[in-house]
Amino acid sequence: MAIMYPNNFPKPLIDYLRGEAKVYEALKTQLDNNWTVYSNVIWANSTSKSVRDGEIDFIVSHPKYGVLVLEVKGGMQIVFHPETDSWNSIDANMSGHSIKNPYEQARSNKYSLLNQLTHIPEFRKYNTTELNELLNVRYAVVFSDVTRISSGNLPSYALLE
C-alpha cells in the first residue's frame, strides 16, 4: 500500500471530488509502499508582479522512477472541441460543464512544482530544467469516470506514441 498524505481522503470532499476520491483509493491500494502520494497539494508562486495560487490533484513519487503530477477530471464523458481547443465534462445528470484544459493544467502544475522545489535548500543550486532531469518529473491526466476514449476525440498533445 502506498504512503498517502493525507492518510485518508477527506470525507467532506468525497461527494464533491468523487473522481479524485476514486483515484486516491486506486493509488493507495494498487501501489506498494515504495510509492508516496500527496493529494490536493496547494501551492503559491510569487513573482515581482503577482502571486498565483494553484492546486495539484496528486503528486506521485518513487525513489527509482521519479515524480508524476496527476490532474484528475471527473465526469461520465469528457468532450474536446478541436475547433475552439475547449473542453467540457458531462456529469451523471447529463449536464455539461466547461473545464480547463487538463493537459495544460497538469503541465503548468509540473513546472509550478519544480519552481517550488528550487526554493528548498538542497535544490537551490539547480534551475528547473536541471531539477526536472535530476528528479524525472512528468505529468499525466486521469479521466476517472470515463470508460472509453476514442483517440479521434483527443488533441494530438494528449496521445501517447
Disulfide bonds with the S-S distance in Angstrom:
none
